[in-house]
Amino acid sequence: MDDQKYKEKYTHDYTGAVAMAFFMANLLFIGIFYLILWALYFLAYKNASQVSKNHIKQALWGSTLTTAIALTLAVIAFLTTGFASVQALLMAEIYLMVIVPLFMLLGVLGFSKAINERNFRFPIIGKLLGIEKGIEKSIEK
């Protein structure tokens, strides 16, 4: 087996897995991993495989959505009763007990598929982005 075929067969593109890991980290540490995910998009998107591109797009859109939800809740809490209130506590609990677990489940499923270079489509986000379910990396045996 020549060197080129060996590299094609045994080299993996983990860009999608890194994007999904940043997506999950952004759920807990809002902001910094969102910016890192954008940097990953600009640095690695055009050289990534099609499956990794799908993972990057979905991780970026999912992070955008969850970051927007968190910032909206923070702004509402700040403008209404302030952060030291029961309303702010309730909004933080809704975010941490409803939004984070739902998106974390999607992130874990997407991460496990990305490690194996298989496609995963987020239920709503993937459909809106036009990502097909059946795209898989073909590896000759």
Backbone as ProteinMPNN parsed JSONL, in Angstrom:
{"seq_chain_A": "MDDQKYKEKYTHDYTGAVAMAFFMANLLFIGIFYLILWALYFLAYKNASQVSKNHIKQALWGSTLTTAIALTLAVIAFLTTGFASVQALLMAEIYLMVIVPLFMLLGVLGFSKAINERNFRFPIIGKLLGIEKGIEKSIEK", "coords_chain_A": {"N_chain_A": [[0.858, -1.169, 0.0], [0.707, 2.095, -0.956], [1.97, 5.299, 0.198], [0.132, 7.442, -0.071], [-2.433, 6.2, -0.305], [-2.485, 4.95, 2.165], [-2.554, 7.157, 3.917], [-5.032, 8.263, 3.183], [-6.715, 6.23, 4.0], [-6.284, 5.89, 6.766], [-6.156, 8.366, 7.981], [-7.815, 10.712, 9.889], [-10.29, 13.264, 10.021], [-10.714, 15.351, 12.471], [-11.973, 17.74, 12.895], [-14.711, 18.254, 13.006], [-15.368, 16.941, 15.397], [-13.966, 18.476, 17.251], [-15.329, 20.878, 16.919], [-17.867, 20.142, 17.89], [-17.169, 19.616, 20.536], [-16.44, 22.184, 21.393], [-18.932, 23.349, 21.105], [-20.408, 22.052, 23.148], [-18.92, 22.95, 25.35], [-19.453, 25.647, 25.194], [-22.043, 25.765, 26.091], [-21.847, 25.718, 28.841], [-19.84, 27.553, 29.49], [-20.38, 30.38, 28.509], [-19.691, 32.342, 25.73], [-16.662, 32.613, 25.505], [-15.995, 30.137, 24.283], [-17.705, 30.273, 22.191], [-16.595, 32.296, 20.623], [-14.177, 31.021, 20.041], [-15.147, 28.928, 18.533], [-16.057, 30.293, 16.27], [-13.548, 31.122, 15.338], [-12.45, 28.627, 14.707], [-14.165, 27.962, 12.635], [-13.456, 29.89, 10.659], [-10.76, 29.235, 10.277], [-10.558, 26.469, 9.682], [-12.665, 25.5, 8.13], [-12.811, 25.439, 5.24], [-10.965, 23.482, 4.535], [-11.875, 21.174, 5.636], [-13.516, 17.935, 5.781], [-16.617, 16.923, 4.165], [-18.43, 15.887, 6.035], [-17.347, 16.863, 8.425], [-17.648, 19.578, 7.914], [-20.422, 19.793, 8.043], [-20.8, 19.224, 10.771], [-19.428, 21.395, 11.902], [-20.952, 23.596, 10.964], [-23.449, 23.077, 12.176], [-22.745, 23.065, 14.893], [-21.918, 25.694, 15.175], [-24.28, 27.149, 14.567], [-25.976, 26.087, 16.528], [-24.613, 26.943, 18.83], [-24.843, 29.678, 18.465], [-27.591, 29.981, 18.763], [-28.031, 29.062, 21.453], [-26.383, 30.822, 22.856], [-27.623, 33.222, 22.242], [-30.08, 32.809, 23.534], [-29.24, 32.645, 26.228], [-28.073, 35.189, 26.578], [-30.291, 36.803, 26.095], [-31.961, 36.088, 28.255], [-30.329, 37.032, 30.315], [-30.252, 39.797, 29.784], [-32.972, 40.426, 30.047], [-33.321, 39.825, 32.766], [-31.568, 41.704, 33.88], [-32.695, 44.159, 33.064], [-35.241, 44.151, 34.188], [-35.663, 43.187, 37.064], [-33.126, 42.999, 38.073], [-30.046, 41.215, 38.827], [-29.959, 40.069, 41.338], [-32.367, 38.703, 42.184], [-35.422, 36.834, 42.553], [-36.631, 36.287, 40.127], [-34.493, 36.388, 38.277], [-33.004, 34.252, 39.229], [-34.794, 32.17, 38.706], [-34.901, 32.282, 35.892], [-32.239, 31.629, 35.317], [-32.187, 29.021, 36.323], [-34.036, 27.805, 34.609], [-32.622, 27.99, 32.201], [-30.3, 26.47, 32.857], [-31.371, 23.989, 33.578], [-33.132, 23.165, 31.622], [-32.586, 24.128, 28.926], [-29.744, 23.739, 28.632], [-29.36, 20.853, 29.202], [-30.896, 19.747, 27.073], [-29.613, 20.666, 24.72], [-27.072, 19.742, 25.318], [-27.355, 16.983, 25.17], [-27.771, 16.709, 22.396], [-25.261, 17.649, 21.615], [-23.524, 15.697, 22.691], [-24.348, 13.408, 21.288], [-23.793, 14.294, 18.664], [-21.026, 14.685, 18.927], [-20.088, 12.071, 19.405], [-20.722, 10.901, 16.961], [-19.168, 12.502, 15.278], [-16.567, 11.845, 16.016], [-16.353, 9.311, 14.95], [-16.485, 9.98, 12.328], [-18.985, 10.198, 11.138], [-22.123, 11.329, 9.923], [-24.299, 13.582, 11.6], [-27.405, 14.938, 12.214], [-28.772, 17.768, 13.611], [-32.0, 17.96, 15.043], [-33.762, 20.255, 14.389], [-32.105, 22.417, 13.637], [-30.27, 21.256, 11.818], [-31.993, 20.482, 9.787], [-32.97, 22.962, 8.905], [-30.603, 24.009, 7.895], [-30.275, 22.434, 5.726], [-28.969, 19.981, 5.781], [-28.202, 16.717, 4.936], [-29.182, 13.457, 6.076], [-27.828, 11.115, 5.297], [-25.078, 11.389, 4.601], [-21.977, 10.049, 4.58], [-18.579, 9.283, 5.363], [-16.682, 7.634, 3.038], [-14.744, 4.829, 3.389], [-12.4, 2.779, 2.079], [-11.962, -0.706, 2.422]], "CA_chain_A": [[0.0, 0.0, 0.0], [1.555, 3.28, -1.023], [1.801, 6.277, 1.274], [-1.084, 8.244, -0.277], [-3.599, 5.383, 0.041], [-2.441, 4.739, 3.607], [-3.016, 8.387, 4.557], [-6.472, 8.397, 2.938], [-7.448, 5.21, 4.732], [-6.111, 5.945, 8.212], [-6.129, 9.723, 8.493], [-9.151, 11.167, 10.226], [-10.496, 14.695, 10.151], [-11.426, 15.53, 13.741], [-12.441, 19.114, 13.019], [-16.104, 18.193, 13.442], [-15.392, 16.565, 16.818], [-13.521, 19.657, 18.0], [-16.442, 21.838, 16.879], [-18.905, 19.68, 18.818], [-16.657, 19.806, 21.898], [-16.586, 23.614, 21.684], [-20.366, 23.589, 21.247], [-20.795, 21.638, 24.497], [-18.262, 23.842, 26.308], [-20.146, 26.938, 25.134], [-23.267, 25.686, 26.888], [-21.525, 25.987, 30.245], [-18.986, 28.743, 29.564], [-20.933, 31.134, 27.392], [-18.927, 33.454, 25.207], [-15.304, 32.346, 25.049], [-15.982, 29.023, 23.338], [-18.418, 30.743, 21.008], [-15.595, 32.985, 19.811], [-13.233, 30.008, 19.558], [-15.847, 28.189, 17.476], [-15.979, 31.13, 15.075], [-12.167, 31.038, 14.856], [-12.336, 27.314, 14.067], [-14.881, 28.047, 11.363], [-12.679, 30.64, 9.681], [-9.458, 28.619, 10.029], [-10.543, 25.068, 9.252], [-13.866, 25.069, 7.416], [-12.654, 25.123, 3.82], [-10.129, 22.292, 4.368], [-12.491, 20.049, 6.34], [-14.338, 17.023, 4.987], [-18.02, 17.327, 4.117], [-19.057, 15.529, 7.306], [-16.872, 17.829, 9.415], [-18.287, 20.864, 7.612], [-21.779, 19.727, 8.601], [-20.689, 19.335, 12.226], [-19.028, 22.769, 12.226], [-22.105, 24.475, 10.741], [-24.475, 22.842, 13.195], [-22.215, 23.513, 16.188], [-21.927, 27.151, 15.165], [-25.666, 27.625, 14.661], [-26.471, 25.72, 17.855], [-23.993, 27.85, 19.797], [-25.45, 30.988, 18.27], [-28.926, 29.925, 19.359], [-27.965, 28.972, 22.914], [-25.797, 32.062, 23.353], [-28.687, 34.236, 22.147], [-31.049, 32.534, 24.613], [-28.627, 33.018, 27.507], [-27.936, 36.643, 26.644], [-31.638, 37.36, 26.212], [-32.383, 35.915, 29.642], [-29.526, 37.927, 31.155], [-30.711, 41.174, 29.554], [-34.297, 40.552, 30.665], [-33.131, 39.885, 34.221], [-30.911, 42.969, 34.217], [-33.582, 45.302, 32.833], [-36.469, 44.107, 34.982], [-35.508, 43.179, 38.521], [-31.722, 42.884, 38.453], [-29.555, 39.838, 38.953], [-30.176, 39.584, 42.696], [-33.809, 38.57, 42.373], [-35.97, 35.494, 42.344], [-36.882, 36.146, 38.694], [-33.216, 36.067, 37.644], [-32.687, 32.889, 39.643], [-35.692, 31.285, 37.972], [-34.448, 32.233, 34.491], [-30.985, 30.869, 35.292], [-32.532, 27.619, 36.504], [-34.645, 27.323, 33.358], [-31.54, 27.807, 31.24], [-29.39, 25.388, 33.246], [-32.044, 22.699, 33.756], [-33.923, 22.797, 30.445], [-31.882, 24.415, 27.676], [-28.427, 23.091, 28.604], [-29.429, 19.401, 28.991], [-31.397, 19.41, 25.736], [-28.556, 20.877, 23.734], [-25.931, 18.887, 25.668], [-27.651, 15.676, 24.592], [-27.451, 16.815, 20.971], [-23.817, 17.784, 21.493], [-22.884, 14.399, 22.954], [-24.633, 12.551, 20.13], [-23.016, 14.799, 17.538], [-19.605, 14.44, 19.192], [-19.788, 10.645, 19.193], [-20.76, 10.666, 15.51], [-18.045, 13.213, 14.656], [-15.344, 11.075, 16.276], [-16.368, 8.204, 13.998], [-16.641, 10.588, 11.013], [-20.323, 9.923, 10.624], [-22.937, 12.53, 9.941], [-25.385, 13.706, 12.569], [-28.186, 16.128, 11.907], [-29.595, 18.284, 14.691], [-33.389, 17.845, 14.583], [-34.322, 21.445, 13.738], [-31.034, 23.21, 13.046], [-29.757, 20.552, 10.648], [-32.997, 20.525, 8.733], [-32.972, 24.327, 8.375], [-29.371, 24.209, 7.134], [-30.312, 21.567, 4.551], [-28.001, 18.894, 5.921], [-28.813, 15.412, 4.717], [-28.831, 12.466, 7.092], [-27.085, 9.971, 4.804], [-23.715, 11.64, 4.155], [-20.986, 9.32, 5.367], [-17.256, 9.215, 4.741], [-16.45, 6.29, 2.522], [-13.384, 4.334, 3.596], [-12.243, 1.461, 1.451], [-11.318, -1.689, 3.299]], "C_chain_A": [[0.907, 1.235, 0.0], [1.137, 4.303, 0.034], [0.501, 7.078, 1.138], [-2.336, 7.46, 0.107], [-3.661, 5.134, 1.543], [-2.975, 5.964, 4.344], [-4.516, 8.567, 4.371], [-7.273, 7.427, 3.791], [-7.401, 5.424, 6.241], [-6.019, 7.353, 8.8], [-7.562, 10.19, 8.717], [-9.168, 12.684, 10.344], [-11.354, 14.914, 11.394], [-11.919, 16.96, 13.947], [-13.884, 19.163, 13.506], [-16.226, 17.846, 14.922], [-14.96, 17.737, 17.693], [-14.64, 20.695, 18.042], [-17.547, 21.426, 17.849], [-18.454, 19.827, 20.271], [-16.766, 21.272, 22.312], [-18.057, 23.984, 21.855], [-20.828, 23.232, 22.665], [-20.168, 22.537, 25.564], [-18.949, 25.206, 26.338], [-21.445, 26.915, 25.924], [-23.018, 26.06, 28.341], [-20.718, 27.264, 30.442], [-19.319, 29.623, 28.366], [-19.983, 32.263, 26.999], [-17.574, 33.068, 24.657], [-15.26, 31.209, 24.032], [-16.789, 29.338, 22.088], [-17.454, 31.46, 20.066], [-14.566, 32.013, 19.243], [-13.864, 29.196, 18.431], [-15.865, 28.989, 16.179], [-14.569, 31.092, 14.486], [-11.93, 29.7, 14.146], [-13.017, 27.32, 12.701], [-14.032, 28.75, 10.303], [-11.346, 29.974, 9.341], [-9.534, 27.245, 9.37], [-11.692, 24.65, 8.357], [-13.579, 24.653, 5.978], [-11.78, 23.891, 3.567], [-10.737, 21.044, 5.001], [-13.268, 19.161, 5.358], [-15.794, 17.484, 5.035], [-18.735, 17.017, 5.431], [-18.628, 16.518, 8.391], [-17.467, 19.211, 9.174], [-19.705, 20.903, 8.171], [-21.759, 19.881, 10.111], [-20.333, 20.766, 12.642], [-20.213, 23.713, 12.076], [-23.151, 24.314, 11.835], [-24.011, 23.298, 14.568], [-22.248, 25.036, 16.271], [-23.338, 27.702, 15.294], [-26.282, 27.272, 16.018], [-25.896, 26.619, 18.932], [-24.56, 29.25, 19.679], [-26.823, 31.041, 18.937], [-28.864, 29.913, 20.882], [-27.349, 30.225, 23.532], [-26.832, 33.182, 23.31], [-29.728, 34.045, 23.249], [-30.486, 32.994, 25.951], [-28.496, 34.537, 27.643], [-29.285, 37.332, 26.765], [-32.146, 37.25, 27.642], [-31.615, 36.848, 30.577], [-29.974, 39.386, 31.004], [-32.081, 41.397, 30.193], [-34.162, 40.67, 32.192], [-32.525, 41.217, 34.636], [-31.866, 44.153, 34.103], [-34.826, 45.306, 33.721], [-36.179, 44.219, 36.473], [-34.059, 43.116, 38.986], [-31.338, 41.426, 38.665], [-29.798, 39.251, 40.336], [-31.67, 39.503, 42.99], [-34.232, 37.131, 42.119], [-36.214, 35.25, 40.855], [-35.601, 35.766, 37.957], [-32.793, 34.638, 37.988], [-33.531, 31.877, 38.879], [-35.268, 31.168, 36.507], [-33.14, 31.458, 34.363], [-31.252, 29.377, 35.458], [-33.187, 27.031, 35.257], [-33.567, 27.072, 32.323], [-30.697, 26.577, 31.585], [-30.064, 24.021, 33.348], [-32.879, 22.268, 32.561], [-33.101, 22.935, 29.171], [-30.561, 23.642, 27.593], [-28.538, 21.573, 28.431], [-29.939, 18.994, 27.597], [-30.308, 19.55, 24.68], [-27.313, 20.05, 24.043], [-26.124, 17.48, 25.119], [-27.34, 15.664, 23.098], [-25.95, 16.911, 20.75], [-23.087, 16.472, 21.707], [-23.125, 13.438, 21.792], [-23.829, 12.987, 18.905], [-21.529, 14.556, 17.705], [-19.243, 12.985, 18.939], [-19.826, 10.29, 17.708], [-19.563, 11.318, 14.825], [-16.731, 12.471, 14.865], [-15.219, 9.934, 15.274], [-16.536, 8.662, 12.556], [-17.946, 10.186, 10.343], [-21.154, 11.182, 10.781], [-24.003, 12.444, 11.025], [-26.106, 14.999, 12.255], [-28.992, 16.523, 13.131], [-31.033, 18.308, 14.201], [-33.935, 19.072, 13.862], [-33.237, 22.209, 12.992], [-30.509, 22.554, 11.768], [-30.721, 20.577, 9.486], [-33.059, 21.911, 8.096], [-31.738, 24.619, 7.528], [-29.317, 23.339, 5.885], [-29.307, 20.438, 4.589], [-28.732, 17.569, 5.793], [-28.342, 14.436, 5.781], [-27.819, 11.454, 6.582], [-25.673, 10.221, 4.364], [-22.763, 10.926, 5.098], [-19.653, 9.363, 4.631], [-17.042, 7.778, 4.284], [-14.982, 5.934, 2.681], [-13.322, 2.932, 2.998], [-11.528, 0.535, 2.419], [-10.43, -2.602, 2.512]], "O_chain_A": [[1.769, 1.382, 0.867], [0.09, 4.178, 0.669], [-0.156, 7.358, 2.141], [-3.215, 8.001, 0.778], [-4.742, 5.107, 2.131], [-3.757, 5.832, 5.286], [-5.206, 8.982, 5.303], [-8.369, 7.748, 4.25], [-8.389, 5.162, 6.927], [-5.822, 7.503, 10.005], [-8.411, 10.073, 7.834], [-8.173, 13.301, 10.722], [-12.564, 14.692, 11.374], [-12.247, 17.342, 15.07], [-14.24, 20.013, 14.323], [-17.081, 18.387, 15.622], [-15.531, 17.959, 18.76], [-14.873, 21.319, 19.077], [-18.101, 22.271, 18.551], [-19.268, 20.13, 21.144], [-17.14, 21.573, 23.445], [-18.386, 24.846, 22.67], [-21.544, 24.002, 23.306], [-20.809, 22.852, 26.567], [-19.018, 25.847, 27.387], [-21.9, 27.963, 26.383], [-23.879, 26.65, 28.994], [-20.89, 27.971, 31.435], [-18.625, 29.608, 27.349], [-19.535, 33.037, 27.844], [-17.35, 33.182, 23.452], [-14.56, 31.31, 23.025], [-16.574, 28.73, 21.039], [-17.494, 31.253, 18.853], [-14.132, 32.16, 18.101], [-13.18, 28.819, 17.479], [-15.704, 28.419, 15.1], [-14.41, 31.037, 13.267], [-11.281, 29.657, 13.101], [-12.505, 26.753, 11.737], [-13.906, 28.261, 9.18], [-10.85, 30.133, 8.226], [-8.659, 26.895, 8.577], [-11.689, 23.523, 7.863], [-14.062, 23.609, 5.537], [-11.849, 23.31, 2.484], [-10.157, 19.962, 4.905], [-13.625, 19.586, 4.259], [-16.156, 18.334, 5.849], [-19.561, 17.808, 5.886], [-19.455, 16.962, 9.187], [-17.759, 19.936, 10.125], [-20.139, 21.922, 8.707], [-22.596, 20.583, 10.677], [-20.873, 21.284, 13.618], [-20.461, 24.54, 12.953], [-23.674, 25.299, 12.355], [-24.798, 23.859, 15.331], [-22.568, 25.599, 17.318], [-23.564, 28.638, 16.062], [-27.026, 28.069, 16.589], [-26.61, 27.018, 19.852], [-24.739, 29.936, 20.686], [-27.169, 32.024, 19.593], [-29.576, 30.678, 21.534], [-27.754, 30.642, 24.617], [-26.911, 33.995, 24.23], [-30.203, 35.021, 23.829], [-31.177, 33.66, 26.722], [-28.776, 35.098, 28.702], [-29.408, 38.339, 27.464], [-32.698, 38.207, 28.183], [-32.186, 37.391, 31.523], [-30.063, 40.117, 31.991], [-32.32, 42.436, 30.809], [-34.808, 41.508, 32.82], [-32.933, 41.796, 35.643], [-31.85, 45.048, 34.948], [-35.4, 46.365, 33.974], [-36.434, 45.263, 37.072], [-33.799, 43.175, 40.188], [-32.184, 40.532, 38.68], [-29.836, 38.029, 40.478], [-32.173, 40.141, 43.914], [-33.492, 36.331, 41.546], [-36.026, 34.134, 40.372], [-35.634, 34.895, 37.088], [-32.285, 33.909, 37.135], [-33.024, 30.839, 38.453], [-35.277, 30.073, 35.945], [-32.955, 30.71, 33.403], [-30.609, 28.556, 34.803], [-32.919, 25.886, 34.894], [-33.592, 26.05, 31.638], [-30.414, 25.747, 30.722], [-29.394, 22.996, 33.218], [-33.297, 21.112, 32.493], [-32.94, 21.971, 28.423], [-30.294, 22.97, 26.597], [-27.85, 21.033, 27.565], [-29.465, 18.016, 27.019], [-30.111, 18.661, 23.853], [-26.572, 19.69, 23.128], [-25.171, 16.855, 24.655], [-26.722, 14.727, 22.593], [-25.421, 16.323, 19.806], [-22.137, 16.164, 20.987], [-22.209, 12.737, 21.363], [-23.257, 12.157, 18.199], [-20.838, 14.252, 16.732], [-18.213, 12.695, 18.331], [-19.038, 9.462, 17.251], [-19.001, 10.748, 13.89], [-15.873, 12.47, 13.982], [-14.124, 9.623, 14.805], [-16.71, 7.839, 11.658], [-17.996, 9.88, 9.152], [-20.908, 11.998, 11.67], [-24.531, 11.372, 11.321], [-25.476, 16.037, 12.054], [-29.793, 15.739, 13.638], [-31.271, 18.646, 13.041], [-34.53, 18.923, 12.795], [-33.432, 22.604, 11.842], [-30.327, 23.226, 10.752], [-30.311, 20.682, 8.33], [-33.188, 22.025, 6.877], [-31.807, 25.379, 6.562], [-28.409, 23.488, 5.068], [-28.84, 19.983, 3.545], [-29.743, 17.33, 6.453], [-27.244, 14.569, 6.321], [-27.008, 10.968, 7.371], [-25.077, 9.317, 3.777], [-22.764, 11.191, 6.3], [-19.62, 9.468, 3.405], [-17.205, 6.833, 5.056], [-14.097, 6.629, 2.184], [-14.083, 2.037, 3.365], [-10.613, 0.94, 3.137], [-9.803, -3.495, 3.082]]}, "name": "protein", "num_of_chains": 1, "seq": "MDDQKYKEKYTHDYTGAVAMAFFMANLLFIGIFYLILWALYFLAYKNASQVSKNHIKQALWGSTLTTAIALTLAVIAFLTTGFASVQALLMAEIYLMVIVPLFMLLGVLGFSKAINERNFRFPIIGKLLGIEKGIEKSIEK"}
